[in-house]
Amino acid sequence: MPFTIKEYSIYNESEILNLYSSVNWSNYTQNPSMLKNAYKHSLKILGAYDADKS
């Protein structure tokens, strides 16, 4: 499965929470304000994107 790594530059809380829920990472899903704070203070956030989807 080909994929692309690129910077995740637009904070989309529902998208991130759905991703975390899908892999049972409950710390941020139980505390979305902590997620937003972590995102705000990150130097760089990268995402892996399916090359067949935009």
PDBQT receptor file of N, H, CA, C and O in Angstrom, charges set to zero:
ATOM      1  N   MET A   1       0.844  -1.170   0.000  1.00  0.00    +0.000 N 
ATOM      2  CA  MET A   1       0.000   0.000   0.000  1.00  0.00    +0.000 C 
ATOM      3  C   MET A   1       0.895   1.241   0.000  1.00  0.00    +0.000 C 
ATOM      4  O   MET A   1       1.587   1.492   0.986  1.00  0.00    +0.000 OA
ATOM      5  N   PRO A   2       0.895   2.011  -1.072  1.00  0.00    +0.000 N 
ATOM      6  CA  PRO A   2       1.700   3.239  -1.116  1.00  0.00    +0.000 C 
ATOM      7  C   PRO A   2       1.103   4.333  -0.226  1.00  0.00    +0.000 C 
ATOM      8  O   PRO A   2      -0.115   4.475  -0.119  1.00  0.00    +0.000 OA
ATOM      9  N   PHE A   3       1.983   5.093   0.403  1.00  0.00    +0.000 N 
ATOM     10  H   PHE A   3       2.972   4.978   0.317  1.00  0.00    +0.000 HD
ATOM     11  CA  PHE A   3       1.525   6.196   1.238  1.00  0.00    +0.000 C 
ATOM     12  C   PHE A   3       2.514   7.347   1.151  1.00  0.00    +0.000 C 
ATOM     13  O   PHE A   3       3.649   7.184   0.702  1.00  0.00    +0.000 OA
ATOM     14  N   THR A   4       2.061   8.508   1.586  1.00  0.00    +0.000 N 
ATOM     15  H   THR A   4       1.139   8.641   1.950  1.00  0.00    +0.000 HD
ATOM     16  CA  THR A   4       2.860   9.721   1.580  1.00  0.00    +0.000 C 
ATOM     17  C   THR A   4       2.934  10.265   2.996  1.00  0.00    +0.000 C 
ATOM     18  O   THR A   4       1.945  10.255   3.729  1.00  0.00    +0.000 OA
ATOM     19  N   ILE A   5       4.122  10.741   3.377  1.00  0.00    +0.000 N 
ATOM     20  H   ILE A   5       4.925  10.749   2.782  1.00  0.00    +0.000 HD
ATOM     21  CA  ILE A   5       4.295  11.402   4.674  1.00  0.00    +0.000 C 
ATOM     22  C   ILE A   5       4.335  12.907   4.402  1.00  0.00    +0.000 C 
ATOM     23  O   ILE A   5       5.113  13.366   3.566  1.00  0.00    +0.000 OA
ATOM     24  N   LYS A   6       3.509  13.664   5.099  1.00  0.00    +0.000 N 
ATOM     25  H   LYS A   6       2.878  13.290   5.778  1.00  0.00    +0.000 HD
ATOM     26  CA  LYS A   6       3.541  15.115   4.951  1.00  0.00    +0.000 C 
ATOM     27  C   LYS A   6       3.130  15.775   6.254  1.00  0.00    +0.000 C 
ATOM     28  O   LYS A   6       2.592  15.124   7.150  1.00  0.00    +0.000 OA
ATOM     29  N   GLU A   7       3.385  17.059   6.352  1.00  0.00    +0.000 N 
ATOM     30  H   GLU A   7       3.822  17.587   5.624  1.00  0.00    +0.000 HD
ATOM     31  CA  GLU A   7       3.058  17.796   7.562  1.00  0.00    +0.000 C 
ATOM     32  C   GLU A   7       1.539  17.873   7.731  1.00  0.00    +0.000 C 
ATOM     33  O   GLU A   7       0.803  18.124   6.777  1.00  0.00    +0.000 OA
ATOM     34  N   TYR A   8       1.097  17.651   8.960  1.00  0.00    +0.000 N 
ATOM     35  H   TYR A   8       1.696  17.447   9.735  1.00  0.00    +0.000 HD
ATOM     36  CA  TYR A   8      -0.311  17.785   9.323  1.00  0.00    +0.000 C 
ATOM     37  C   TYR A   8      -0.456  19.190   9.891  1.00  0.00    +0.000 C 
ATOM     38  O   TYR A   8      -0.143  19.424  11.058  1.00  0.00    +0.000 OA
ATOM     39  N   SER A   9      -0.925  20.115   9.081  1.00  0.00    +0.000 N 
ATOM     40  H   SER A   9      -1.180  19.924   8.133  1.00  0.00    +0.000 HD
ATOM     41  CA  SER A   9      -0.860  21.526   9.456  1.00  0.00    +0.000 C 
ATOM     42  C   SER A   9      -2.172  22.134   9.939  1.00  0.00    +0.000 C 
ATOM     43  O   SER A   9      -2.161  23.210  10.537  1.00  0.00    +0.000 OA
ATOM     44  N   ILE A  10      -3.285  21.481   9.696  1.00  0.00    +0.000 N 
ATOM     45  H   ILE A  10      -3.294  20.608   9.210  1.00  0.00    +0.000 HD
ATOM     46  CA  ILE A  10      -4.580  22.038  10.107  1.00  0.00    +0.000 C 
ATOM     47  C   ILE A  10      -5.142  21.164  11.233  1.00  0.00    +0.000 C 
ATOM     48  O   ILE A  10      -5.397  19.975  11.043  1.00  0.00    +0.000 OA
ATOM     49  N   TYR A  11      -5.329  21.771  12.400  1.00  0.00    +0.000 N 
ATOM     50  H   TYR A  11      -5.122  22.738  12.555  1.00  0.00    +0.000 HD
ATOM     51  CA  TYR A  11      -5.859  21.037  13.551  1.00  0.00    +0.000 C 
ATOM     52  C   TYR A  11      -7.323  20.694  13.313  1.00  0.00    +0.000 C 
ATOM     53  O   TYR A  11      -8.160  21.587  13.188  1.00  0.00    +0.000 OA
ATOM     54  N   ASN A  12      -7.627  19.423  13.252  1.00  0.00    +0.000 N 
ATOM     55  H   ASN A  12      -6.947  18.697  13.354  1.00  0.00    +0.000 HD
ATOM     56  CA  ASN A  12      -8.998  18.942  13.071  1.00  0.00    +0.000 C 
ATOM     57  C   ASN A  12      -9.270  17.958  14.208  1.00  0.00    +0.000 C 
ATOM     58  O   ASN A  12      -8.989  16.765  14.095  1.00  0.00    +0.000 OA
ATOM     59  N   GLU A  13      -9.817  18.472  15.294  1.00  0.00    +0.000 N 
ATOM     60  H   GLU A  13     -10.045  19.442  15.387  1.00  0.00    +0.000 HD
ATOM     61  CA  GLU A  13      -9.985  17.673  16.511  1.00  0.00    +0.000 C 
ATOM     62  C   GLU A  13     -10.788  16.394  16.279  1.00  0.00    +0.000 C 
ATOM     63  O   GLU A  13     -10.394  15.331  16.757  1.00  0.00    +0.000 OA
ATOM     64  N   SER A  14     -11.885  16.474  15.570  1.00  0.00    +0.000 N 
ATOM     65  H   SER A  14     -12.205  17.338  15.182  1.00  0.00    +0.000 HD
ATOM     66  CA  SER A  14     -12.713  15.277  15.383  1.00  0.00    +0.000 C 
ATOM     67  C   SER A  14     -11.957  14.218  14.582  1.00  0.00    +0.000 C 
ATOM     68  O   SER A  14     -12.078  13.028  14.873  1.00  0.00    +0.000 OA
ATOM     69  N   GLU A  15     -11.189  14.627  13.589  1.00  0.00    +0.000 N 
ATOM     70  H   GLU A  15     -11.092  15.594  13.352  1.00  0.00    +0.000 HD
ATOM     71  CA  GLU A  15     -10.397  13.691  12.790  1.00  0.00    +0.000 C 
ATOM     72  C   GLU A  15      -9.342  12.996  13.662  1.00  0.00    +0.000 C 
ATOM     73  O   GLU A  15      -9.156  11.782  13.577  1.00  0.00    +0.000 OA
ATOM     74  N   ILE A  16      -8.664  13.773  14.490  1.00  0.00    +0.000 N 
ATOM     75  H   ILE A  16      -8.814  14.759  14.559  1.00  0.00    +0.000 HD
ATOM     76  CA  ILE A  16      -7.621  13.223  15.352  1.00  0.00    +0.000 C 
ATOM     77  C   ILE A  16      -8.232  12.298  16.398  1.00  0.00    +0.000 C 
ATOM     78  O   ILE A  16      -7.706  11.212  16.644  1.00  0.00    +0.000 OA
ATOM     79  N   LEU A  17      -9.334  12.713  17.017  1.00  0.00    +0.000 N 
ATOM     80  H   LEU A  17      -9.761  13.595  16.817  1.00  0.00    +0.000 HD
ATOM     81  CA  LEU A  17      -9.979  11.876  18.024  1.00  0.00    +0.000 C 
ATOM     82  C   LEU A  17     -10.494  10.568  17.418  1.00  0.00    +0.000 C 
ATOM     83  O   LEU A  17     -10.423   9.521  18.062  1.00  0.00    +0.000 OA
ATOM     84  N   ASN A  18     -11.004  10.617  16.206  1.00  0.00    +0.000 N 
ATOM     85  H   ASN A  18     -11.062  11.467  15.683  1.00  0.00    +0.000 HD
ATOM     86  CA  ASN A  18     -11.449   9.390  15.526  1.00  0.00    +0.000 C 
ATOM     87  C   ASN A  18     -10.283   8.451  15.283  1.00  0.00    +0.000 C 
ATOM     88  O   ASN A  18     -10.410   7.240  15.465  1.00  0.00    +0.000 OA
ATOM     89  N   LEU A  19      -9.146   9.001  14.873  1.00  0.00    +0.000 N 
ATOM     90  H   LEU A  19      -9.042   9.984  14.725  1.00  0.00    +0.000 HD
ATOM     91  CA  LEU A  19      -7.947   8.185  14.664  1.00  0.00    +0.000 C 
ATOM     92  C   LEU A  19      -7.513   7.542  15.976  1.00  0.00    +0.000 C 
ATOM     93  O   LEU A  19      -7.258   6.339  16.021  1.00  0.00    +0.000 OA
ATOM     94  N   TYR A  20      -7.427   8.327  17.039  1.00  0.00    +0.000 N 
ATOM     95  H   TYR A  20      -7.634   9.305  17.003  1.00  0.00    +0.000 HD
ATOM     96  CA  TYR A  20      -7.007   7.809  18.347  1.00  0.00    +0.000 C 
ATOM     97  C   TYR A  20      -7.984   6.750  18.853  1.00  0.00    +0.000 C 
ATOM     98  O   TYR A  20      -7.560   5.733  19.403  1.00  0.00    +0.000 OA
ATOM     99  N   SER A  21      -9.270   6.973  18.676  1.00  0.00    +0.000 N 
ATOM    100  H   SER A  21      -9.615   7.799  18.229  1.00  0.00    +0.000 HD
ATOM    101  CA  SER A  21     -10.274   5.991  19.107  1.00  0.00    +0.000 C 
ATOM    102  C   SER A  21     -10.133   4.685  18.338  1.00  0.00    +0.000 C 
ATOM    103  O   SER A  21     -10.328   3.607  18.900  1.00  0.00    +0.000 OA
ATOM    104  N   SER A  22      -9.794   4.776  17.058  1.00  0.00    +0.000 N 
ATOM    105  H   SER A  22      -9.635   5.652  16.602  1.00  0.00    +0.000 HD
ATOM    106  CA  SER A  22      -9.693   3.575  16.219  1.00  0.00    +0.000 C 
ATOM    107  C   SER A  22      -8.566   2.643  16.660  1.00  0.00    +0.000 C 
ATOM    108  O   SER A  22      -8.583   1.454  16.341  1.00  0.00    +0.000 OA
ATOM    109  N   VAL A  23      -7.586   3.178  17.394  1.00  0.00    +0.000 N 
ATOM    110  H   VAL A  23      -7.572   4.143  17.654  1.00  0.00    +0.000 HD
ATOM    111  CA  VAL A  23      -6.471   2.351  17.882  1.00  0.00    +0.000 C 
ATOM    112  C   VAL A  23      -6.461   2.265  19.412  1.00  0.00    +0.000 C 
ATOM    113  O   VAL A  23      -5.466   1.870  20.019  1.00  0.00    +0.000 OA
ATOM    114  N   ASN A  24      -7.588   2.644  20.019  1.00  0.00    +0.000 N 
ATOM    115  H   ASN A  24      -8.396   2.966  19.526  1.00  0.00    +0.000 HD
ATOM    116  CA  ASN A  24      -7.782   2.562  21.471  1.00  0.00    +0.000 C 
ATOM    117  C   ASN A  24      -6.783   3.391  22.278  1.00  0.00    +0.000 C 
ATOM    118  O   ASN A  24      -6.378   2.975  23.364  1.00  0.00    +0.000 OA
ATOM    119  N   TRP A  25      -6.385   4.544  21.770  1.00  0.00    +0.000 N 
ATOM    120  H   TRP A  25      -6.715   4.881  20.888  1.00  0.00    +0.000 HD
ATOM    121  CA  TRP A  25      -5.548   5.484  22.527  1.00  0.00    +0.000 C 
ATOM    122  C   TRP A  25      -6.502   6.429  23.248  1.00  0.00    +0.000 C 
ATOM    123  O   TRP A  25      -6.923   7.442  22.689  1.00  0.00    +0.000 OA
ATOM    124  N   SER A  26      -6.835   6.097  24.472  1.00  0.00    +0.000 N 
ATOM    125  H   SER A  26      -6.493   5.274  24.926  1.00  0.00    +0.000 HD
ATOM    126  CA  SER A  26      -7.917   6.799  25.157  1.00  0.00    +0.000 C 
ATOM    127  C   SER A  26      -7.489   8.027  25.959  1.00  0.00    +0.000 C 
ATOM    128  O   SER A  26      -8.349   8.796  26.389  1.00  0.00    +0.000 OA
ATOM    129  N   ASN A  27      -6.199   8.234  26.172  1.00  0.00    +0.000 N 
ATOM    130  H   ASN A  27      -5.500   7.610  25.822  1.00  0.00    +0.000 HD
ATOM    131  CA  ASN A  27      -5.780   9.359  26.999  1.00  0.00    +0.000 C 
ATOM    132  C   ASN A  27      -6.298  10.689  26.436  1.00  0.00    +0.000 C 
ATOM    133  O   ASN A  27      -6.913  11.467  27.166  1.00  0.00    +0.000 OA
ATOM    134  N   TYR A  28      -6.059  10.953  25.166  1.00  0.00    +0.000 N 
ATOM    135  H   TYR A  28      -5.560  10.321  24.573  1.00  0.00    +0.000 HD
ATOM    136  CA  TYR A  28      -6.521  12.203  24.560  1.00  0.00    +0.000 C 
ATOM    137  C   TYR A  28      -8.014  12.194  24.274  1.00  0.00    +0.000 C 
ATOM    138  O   TYR A  28      -8.652  13.245  24.325  1.00  0.00    +0.000 OA
ATOM    139  N   THR A  29      -8.587  11.028  23.972  1.00  0.00    +0.000 N 
ATOM    140  H   THR A  29      -8.069  10.174  23.930  1.00  0.00    +0.000 HD
ATOM    141  CA  THR A  29     -10.022  10.998  23.679  1.00  0.00    +0.000 C 
ATOM    142  C   THR A  29     -10.837  11.314  24.928  1.00  0.00    +0.000 C 
ATOM    143  O   THR A  29     -11.963  11.801  24.829  1.00  0.00    +0.000 OA
ATOM    144  N   GLN A  30     -10.278  11.040  26.091  1.00  0.00    +0.000 N 
ATOM    145  H   GLN A  30      -9.363  10.644  26.171  1.00  0.00    +0.000 HD
ATOM    146  CA  GLN A  30     -10.961  11.363  27.336  1.00  0.00    +0.000 C 
ATOM    147  C   GLN A  30     -10.697  12.795  27.787  1.00  0.00    +0.000 C 
ATOM    148  O   GLN A  30     -11.365  13.298  28.691  1.00  0.00    +0.000 OA
ATOM    149  N   ASN A  31      -9.719  13.454  27.156  1.00  0.00    +0.000 N 
ATOM    150  H   ASN A  31      -9.176  13.046  26.422  1.00  0.00    +0.000 HD
ATOM    151  CA  ASN A  31      -9.351  14.816  27.542  1.00  0.00    +0.000 C 
ATOM    152  C   ASN A  31      -8.949  15.624  26.296  1.00  0.00    +0.000 C 
ATOM    153  O   ASN A  31      -7.766  15.902  26.101  1.00  0.00    +0.000 OA
ATOM    154  N   PRO A  32      -9.919  16.002  25.454  1.00  0.00    +0.000 N 
ATOM    155  CA  PRO A  32      -9.614  16.721  24.213  1.00  0.00    +0.000 C 
ATOM    156  C   PRO A  32      -8.855  18.035  24.412  1.00  0.00    +0.000 C 
ATOM    157  O   PRO A  32      -8.096  18.440  23.531  1.00  0.00    +0.000 OA
ATOM    158  N   SER A  33      -9.043  18.703  25.543  1.00  0.00    +0.000 N 
ATOM    159  H   SER A  33      -9.660  18.374  26.258  1.00  0.00    +0.000 HD
ATOM    160  CA  SER A  33      -8.305  19.955  25.760  1.00  0.00    +0.000 C 
ATOM    161  C   SER A  33      -6.806  19.682  25.894  1.00  0.00    +0.000 C 
ATOM    162  O   SER A  33      -5.989  20.514  25.498  1.00  0.00    +0.000 OA
ATOM    163  N   MET A  34      -6.442  18.532  26.445  1.00  0.00    +0.000 N 
ATOM    164  H   MET A  34      -7.105  17.857  26.767  1.00  0.00    +0.000 HD
ATOM    165  CA  MET A  34      -5.035  18.152  26.536  1.00  0.00    +0.000 C 
ATOM    166  C   MET A  34      -4.478  17.884  25.134  1.00  0.00    +0.000 C 
ATOM    167  O   MET A  34      -3.330  18.223  24.846  1.00  0.00    +0.000 OA
ATOM    168  N   LEU A  35      -5.282  17.281  24.271  1.00  0.00    +0.000 N 
ATOM    169  H   LEU A  35      -6.215  17.006  24.504  1.00  0.00    +0.000 HD
ATOM    170  CA  LEU A  35      -4.884  17.043  22.889  1.00  0.00    +0.000 C 
ATOM    171  C   LEU A  35      -4.599  18.364  22.177  1.00  0.00    +0.000 C 
ATOM    172  O   LEU A  35      -3.572  18.512  21.515  1.00  0.00    +0.000 OA
ATOM    173  N   LYS A  36      -5.504  19.307  22.318  1.00  0.00    +0.000 N 
ATOM    174  H   LYS A  36      -6.338  19.187  22.856  1.00  0.00    +0.000 HD
ATOM    175  CA  LYS A  36      -5.324  20.606  21.660  1.00  0.00    +0.000 C 
ATOM    176  C   LYS A  36      -4.068  21.310  22.174  1.00  0.00    +0.000 C 
ATOM    177  O   LYS A  36      -3.338  21.924  21.395  1.00  0.00    +0.000 OA
ATOM    178  N   ASN A  37      -3.818  21.226  23.455  1.00  0.00    +0.000 N 
ATOM    179  H   ASN A  37      -4.410  20.727  24.088  1.00  0.00    +0.000 HD
ATOM    180  CA  ASN A  37      -2.625  21.828  24.044  1.00  0.00    +0.000 C 
ATOM    181  C   ASN A  37      -1.349  21.154  23.524  1.00  0.00    +0.000 C 
ATOM    182  O   ASN A  37      -0.365  21.828  23.221  1.00  0.00    +0.000 OA
ATOM    183  N   ALA A  38      -1.374  19.833  23.426  1.00  0.00    +0.000 N 
ATOM    184  H   ALA A  38      -2.173  19.285  23.672  1.00  0.00    +0.000 HD
ATOM    185  CA  ALA A  38      -0.212  19.103  22.898  1.00  0.00    +0.000 C 
ATOM    186  C   ALA A  38       0.046  19.490  21.447  1.00  0.00    +0.000 C 
ATOM    187  O   ALA A  38       1.194  19.701  21.055  1.00  0.00    +0.000 OA
ATOM    188  N   TYR A  39      -1.011  19.584  20.647  1.00  0.00    +0.000 N 
ATOM    189  H   TYR A  39      -1.944  19.413  20.965  1.00  0.00    +0.000 HD
ATOM    190  CA  TYR A  39      -0.884  19.976  19.250  1.00  0.00    +0.000 C 
ATOM    191  C   TYR A  39      -0.301  21.391  19.149  1.00  0.00    +0.000 C 
ATOM    192  O   TYR A  39       0.601  21.647  18.352  1.00  0.00    +0.000 OA
ATOM    193  N   LYS A  40      -0.827  22.288  19.958  1.00  0.00    +0.000 N 
ATOM    194  H   LYS A  40      -1.560  22.079  20.605  1.00  0.00    +0.000 HD
ATOM    195  CA  LYS A  40      -0.395  23.691  19.939  1.00  0.00    +0.000 C 
ATOM    196  C   LYS A  40       1.097  23.829  20.263  1.00  0.00    +0.000 C 
ATOM    197  O   LYS A  40       1.768  24.709  19.724  1.00  0.00    +0.000 OA
ATOM    198  N   HIS A  41       1.615  22.971  21.135  1.00  0.00    +0.000 N 
ATOM    199  H   HIS A  41       1.071  22.256  21.573  1.00  0.00    +0.000 HD
ATOM    200  CA  HIS A  41       3.004  23.079  21.573  1.00  0.00    +0.000 C 
ATOM    201  C   HIS A  41       3.962  22.127  20.851  1.00  0.00    +0.000 C 
ATOM    202  O   HIS A  41       5.127  22.017  21.235  1.00  0.00    +0.000 OA
ATOM    203  N   SER A  42       3.489  21.447  19.822  1.00  0.00    +0.000 N 
ATOM    204  H   SER A  42       2.543  21.537  19.510  1.00  0.00    +0.000 HD
ATOM    205  CA  SER A  42       4.347  20.554  19.047  1.00  0.00    +0.000 C 
ATOM    206  C   SER A  42       5.168  21.351  18.042  1.00  0.00    +0.000 C 
ATOM    207  O   SER A  42       4.684  22.321  17.459  1.00  0.00    +0.000 OA
ATOM    208  N   LEU A  43       6.401  20.937  17.848  1.00  0.00    +0.000 N 
ATOM    209  H   LEU A  43       6.795  20.149  18.322  1.00  0.00    +0.000 HD
ATOM    210  CA  LEU A  43       7.247  21.602  16.867  1.00  0.00    +0.000 C 
ATOM    211  C   LEU A  43       6.834  21.244  15.443  1.00  0.00    +0.000 C 
ATOM    212  O   LEU A  43       6.843  22.100  14.559  1.00  0.00    +0.000 OA
ATOM    213  N   LYS A  44       6.476  19.994  15.222  1.00  0.00    +0.000 N 
ATOM    214  H   LYS A  44       6.468  19.299  15.940  1.00  0.00    +0.000 HD
ATOM    215  CA  LYS A  44       6.066  19.536  13.893  1.00  0.00    +0.000 C 
ATOM    216  C   LYS A  44       5.217  18.291  14.064  1.00  0.00    +0.000 C 
ATOM    217  O   LYS A  44       5.514  17.436  14.899  1.00  0.00    +0.000 OA
ATOM    218  N   ILE A  45       4.168  18.191  13.277  1.00  0.00    +0.000 N 
ATOM    219  H   ILE A  45       3.926  18.885  12.599  1.00  0.00    +0.000 HD
ATOM    220  CA  ILE A  45       3.299  17.017  13.298  1.00  0.00    +0.000 C 
ATOM    221  C   ILE A  45       3.232  16.469  11.881  1.00  0.00    +0.000 C 
ATOM    222  O   ILE A  45       2.923  17.188  10.930  1.00  0.00    +0.000 OA
ATOM    223  N   LEU A  46       3.528  15.182  11.762  1.00  0.00    +0.000 N 
ATOM    224  H   LEU A  46       3.779  14.598  12.534  1.00  0.00    +0.000 HD
ATOM    225  CA  LEU A  46       3.502  14.530  10.461  1.00  0.00    +0.000 C 
ATOM    226  C   LEU A  46       2.365  13.526  10.411  1.00  0.00    +0.000 C 
ATOM    227  O   LEU A  46       1.958  12.971  11.431  1.00  0.00    +0.000 OA
ATOM    228  N   GLY A  47       1.863  13.304   9.211  1.00  0.00    +0.000 N 
ATOM    229  H   GLY A  47       2.193  13.755   8.382  1.00  0.00    +0.000 HD
ATOM    230  CA  GLY A  47       0.805  12.324   9.010  1.00  0.00    +0.000 C 
ATOM    231  C   GLY A  47       1.169  11.411   7.854  1.00  0.00    +0.000 C 
ATOM    232  O   GLY A  47       1.869  11.825   6.930  1.00  0.00    +0.000 OA
ATOM    233  N   ALA A  48       0.702  10.178   7.898  1.00  0.00    +0.000 N 
ATOM    234  H   ALA A  48       0.134   9.841   8.648  1.00  0.00    +0.000 HD
ATOM    235  CA  ALA A  48       0.868   9.225   6.791  1.00  0.00    +0.000 C 
ATOM    236  C   ALA A  48      -0.469   9.170   6.059  1.00  0.00    +0.000 C 
ATOM    237  O   ALA A  48      -1.508   8.910   6.666  1.00  0.00    +0.000 OA
ATOM    238  N   TYR A  49      -0.436   9.412   4.779  1.00  0.00    +0.000 N 
ATOM    239  H   TYR A  49       0.408   9.624   4.285  1.00  0.00    +0.000 HD
ATOM    240  CA  TYR A  49      -1.657   9.491   3.965  1.00  0.00    +0.000 C 
ATOM    241  C   TYR A  49      -1.659   8.416   2.895  1.00  0.00    +0.000 C 
ATOM    242  O   TYR A  49      -0.652   8.189   2.224  1.00  0.00    +0.000 OA
ATOM    243  N   ASP A  50      -2.789   7.762   2.742  1.00  0.00    +0.000 N 
ATOM    244  H   ASP A  50      -3.607   7.946   3.286  1.00  0.00    +0.000 HD
ATOM    245  CA  ASP A  50      -2.981   6.756   1.698  1.00  0.00    +0.000 C 
ATOM    246  C   ASP A  50      -2.847   7.457   0.348  1.00  0.00    +0.000 C 
ATOM    247  O   ASP A  50      -3.548   8.431   0.076  1.00  0.00    +0.000 OA
ATOM    248  N   ALA A  51      -1.956   6.965  -0.483  1.00  0.00    +0.000 N 
ATOM    249  H   ALA A  51      -1.386   6.174  -0.262  1.00  0.00    +0.000 HD
ATOM    250  CA  ALA A  51      -1.695   7.607  -1.776  1.00  0.00    +0.000 C 
ATOM    251  C   ALA A  51      -2.906   7.526  -2.711  1.00  0.00    +0.000 C 
ATOM    252  O   ALA A  51      -3.022   8.321  -3.644  1.00  0.00    +0.000 OA
ATOM    253  N   ASP A  52      -3.798   6.579  -2.467  1.00  0.00    +0.000 N 
ATOM    254  H   ASP A  52      -3.703   5.933  -1.709  1.00  0.00    +0.000 HD
ATOM    255  CA  ASP A  52      -4.980   6.423  -3.321  1.00  0.00    +0.000 C 
ATOM    256  C   ASP A  52      -6.142   7.317  -2.919  1.00  0.00    +0.000 C 
ATOM    257  O   ASP A  52      -7.148   7.391  -3.625  1.00  0.00    +0.000 OA
ATOM    258  N   LYS A  53      -6.004   8.007  -1.765  1.00  0.00    +0.000 N 
ATOM    259  H   LYS A  53      -5.187   7.947  -1.192  1.00  0.00    +0.000 HD
ATOM    260  CA  LYS A  53      -7.066   8.899  -1.293  1.00  0.00    +0.000 C 
ATOM    261  C   LYS A  53      -6.511  10.297  -1.153  1.00  0.00    +0.000 C 
ATOM    262  O   LYS A  53      -5.325  10.476  -0.876  1.00  0.00    +0.000 OA
ATOM    263  N   SER A  54      -7.361  11.289  -1.344  1.00  0.00    +0.000 N 
ATOM    264  H   SER A  54      -8.324  11.144  -1.569  1.00  0.00    +0.000 HD
ATOM    265  CA  SER A  54      -6.890  12.675  -1.185  1.00  0.00    +0.000 C 
ATOM    266  C   SER A  54      -7.213  13.220   0.160  1.00  0.00    +0.000 C 
ATOM    267  O   SER A  54      -6.887  14.370   0.455  1.00  0.00    +0.000 OA
TER     268      SER A  54
